[in-house]
């Protein structure tokens, strides 16, 4: 008996954004490596790329992740 079963059919109400096909899908139609989700609505899944851009921008501008006083590793010796 397997500990983890591969789920081939999604639950109703689970929405994903497929990075391969660039479309919203109900249930996991494509492999996990090719999708964002699950989302609670198709509208939320449609905004997946925009949400990712917003989160990336927040991270890039977050001072907690970019402490100017910390020494940087330049890779040079």
Phi, psi and omega in degrees: 000127182283143176287323182240123178261137177285122181271116182264341181239133181280163175280144175302136180094356175265125182240143182228155171250119181274120180287332181287312184263352181054052179210162178275137180229142173269125184078159182283093177278326183252163180300153182303327181294344184251016184214156170252145175138182013274154175244161184274347180213157177295329179294319178294319178295324180297331180272009187305314182292321178295318177298318179297317178298317180297316180293321177297318179296317177301316180294316182296332182256005180282117182296338179293336180263349183229071181280111183294336182278345180282140178294141180259142177272110181269352181083357180262149179247000000 
